[in-house]
C-alpha cells in the first residue's frame, strides 16, 4: 500500500489576529480586475511566488515531525511519516492572495503589481473578503494574517513559512490570505468564485491611465456596480 501525508496543520493559522474592519487594498493589472468583476479571485501558489522572492515559504522541513502521542496506528511507522513530510513540496499545496495594509498609495506597488501604474487598485477590508467567498464552492478555511519581515526568515512551522518574508519586502506592508489545496493540479494558481459586490469598496484607477476613467466607469457600470466606486489616483487628483 502506498502512503501519503495529505497536509500539516498549524494551530496558529486559525488564530484570528485581524479585525474584520482592517483596511486592505490590492494593486492589480486589468485582466485581474476584469476577473474580479466576473466574480473570480486568483490565489497563487507559494512555489510560484518564489519567482518574485526566493525566500518565499522558506521552510526547514526537517523540523516538521509527527506528534507521536497523537498517533492511533502504528503503520506506517513514525520514521516513515517523518520522511514523507520532509520530502513533500508543501509550497505547491499552499495558495495565497496578497494585499497591502497601507491606505496611502504606494508608487512601487503601482509599478510592480499594477502594470507600471496602468492598472487598478481595489480597496476593501478583511471582513469583506471573508464574506465574498462562495462557501458552497470553497468551504475550506482561508486564513488572514499580517506578514512579518525578518532578515533571517528560515521557518520551522507552516504558519511562519507562509507569513514571514525578508526585510527587503517590508515596503509591501502585506496582509496575506492563504488556503490549502490538498490535491496538486499542476497549476500555479487556484480560482475561487466570489460575490464581487461584497468585496469591492472602492476602485482606484492607476496614475498612468487617468485618460481611461470614462471607459472604466462604463465597464464597472455594465458589471452592475455603482460607478461612484471609481476614483482617480491621488497622484493625479493632487495635480489638478
C-alpha angles and dihedrals in degrees: 000000000000115000127203135183105227101190147342119230123214115192092208090068091067096051108108104227098162130068115231090241092060109129118238134170136186128209110214143166122249096262091057090045091054090047091055091049085053090056100258133122120198116216115192126215117248089232088061092048088061087077087069097035120021090201096060113129090003093182124171096218094191088069092062107092132159119256102245092199092063097051117114098181134046097213119112098026122245089249091054092049092049090052091051091050093051094048099049120099097231093176089072091060098048117078127185145186117211128213135176120238096204119097091200111094112253115211092198090058091046089055099041103039106018105053098269092307095317093106140072137266118216116204119201140127137252094258094050091054092049091049097045095063113099103240091194087067103031113028096156116106122275113202125209123198140151112255117242119219120215135159090228109042104165102143133209096191136051091239093055092043092057099038104038124084136169119276090245088073096051090110088074093068085203132201108186131202114203136183136179121239107195095198119059107224094184092246122120090217138049122207117215120190116234143174097249094193087066093050108048118077097159139002120211120193116223117257093244096056101045087127089066093060095112092047093051091046088054093051092047092049092049088052090060099258129129106260089219087077089074117091137172120246114271086235089065100038092052089057095052 
